[in-house]
Every structure is written in C-alpha cells, then in structure tokens.
Amino acid sequence: MHELQAHTVLTVKGNQPTLYADLATYFADPLACYTQASTTDYECGRVEVRRIKVSTELKAYLAASWPHLAQVAQLTRTVTNRRTNTTTTEIVYLFTTLSPQQASPHHLLALVRGHWGIGAIRFAETSEKLGDGEQGGEKILDN
C-alpha cells in the first residue's frame, strides 16, 4: 500500500498478541500521551458511546515491525440497551498509517464507524492509475 501512496486503518486482533499487549499496556498507563474524541448515537432503543484515544508515541517503538505506522488507538464502545437496561463494553486497538494531520481522532472515529466490519480501509492519494485499473480516491478492502 505504501507504494500506491495509500493508507490503512487496521484492527489489532489476537493473531498479533505482542502488538495487542503493547497497545493494551500503553493505553492502560495513566501517564500515556494521547488525544481523544467521542461520539454518542441514539438509535433503535440503544445508546452507543464511542471513545477513541489516539497516540503517535509508539511510532518509534513499533517501527521495526510496522515501518509505516503513524498512529495507534484504543477504541472503547459502550452500548446501553434502554429497554433491558443492560450495558456492554468492547475495547479494540487500531493502528493506522494516517498521520495526525491526515486523520484526527474525530476523523478516525468516523472511519471506523463507517466501516466497522471492514478489516482495512485504504485511501489512494494519487491521480495515477492503480494496478487494478481504478482511479485514485477511496478504495475499501473487505476481509
């Protein structure tokens, strides 16, 4: 993707246990440096609050394994069902090649919200033809 001048936002899953543990440890630290944003949606009898913490502090630490990484994030989704008064919370970790100038915490929330079930979101930033014959612009990859 780097060669295509494209970017990605990926969810860190169990198949990357060391990266997952590194991100969980970092964001659990009360002294961690990050910016944050949140959204609240009221739909279908549910209240869904999404909070994202985004940091560039692990860029150098992770560079050997993830050379194009620009930011890491912790996304917490809290869903309250107003009918049953039950609440669930899910925490996921993300990393992206998008810089803070390209994707603020609010922008990352919107990207993840718009494509929650998609493993990779790629944005081609070129007007040249891509290898698949498409013009530059938004390109979404499904898992």
Beta strands, then each sheet from edge to edge (+ up, - down):
strand 1: 6-7
strand 2: 9-12
strand 3: 35-43
strand 4: 46-55
strand 5: 71-81
strand 6: 86-96
strand 7: 120-124
strand 8: 137-141
sheet 1: 1+ 7- 8+
sheet 2: 2+ 6- 5+ 4- 3+
end
